[in-house]
Amino acid sequence: MELFIYIFAALFSVLNPLGVIPIFVGLTHHESSAERSRISLWTAVNVFIILVISFFIGEYVLKFFGISIDALRIAGGLVIVNSGFALLSGKFNKTRGVNKKVAHDAQKRSDIALTPLAIPMLAGPGSISLLIAFYQDFTEVTEKAIVCSAILAVALTIFIILKSAHYLSRILGASGIVAISRIIGFIVIAIGIQYISSAVVNILKTVSP
């Protein structure tokens, strides 16, 4: 249970579905309630598939390109820290590849569940690199099953949050969402720094006599 909570909290903080609420509301304000529910469901499904594939296939991608896990931790940690600072500064949308042009193009498409909602707003480089590192850290079959169950729980949480996005936006308001996002941003920065520091320590151990 402790491992499940740890992975769930880490993924939830990095993905930050609460920060996506204003964008989701803006992209779906003309849609019916049923259509919003459909988009929420398929966004969650797409995120689950992307994260599971990243978890199991990411290691082989690293081997193909000759990238070490410590290098990935440092690169992923930098991406995660950058996302955390973006949350603290209120520039989260820009770091997730969402600008006025992207939002305008998304409103013209019939389905926005895959892009930009699932990619890059939710399942971005930070969460993908985090899961690749998890695959190296948790080698037991039971541990991998726990990671998959945590990914599923995060996907279900994303579905619930997006399905309730219009309701939550009215209750929390813009200031409430910003406040929560900044708290999450602080946690995200800590996660990124932890991954960078652990990678640096491992590298120093290998080079030290």
HELIX and SHEET records of a PDB file:
HELIX    1   1 GLU A    2  LEU A   15  1                                  14    
HELIX    2   2 PRO A   17  VAL A   20  5                                   4    
HELIX    3   3 ILE A   21  THR A   28  1                                   8    
HELIX    4   4 SER A   33  PHE A   65  1                                  33    
HELIX    5   5 ILE A   69  SER A   89  1                                  21    
HELIX    6   6 PHE A   92  THR A   95  1                                   4    
HELIX    7   7 LYS A  100  LYS A  108  1                                   9    
HELIX    8   8 ALA A  113  LEU A  122  3                                  10    
HELIX    9   9 PRO A  125  ASP A  137  1                                  13    
HELIX   10  10 VAL A  141  LYS A  163  1                                  23    
HELIX   11  11 ALA A  165  VAL A  207  1                                  43    
END                                                                             
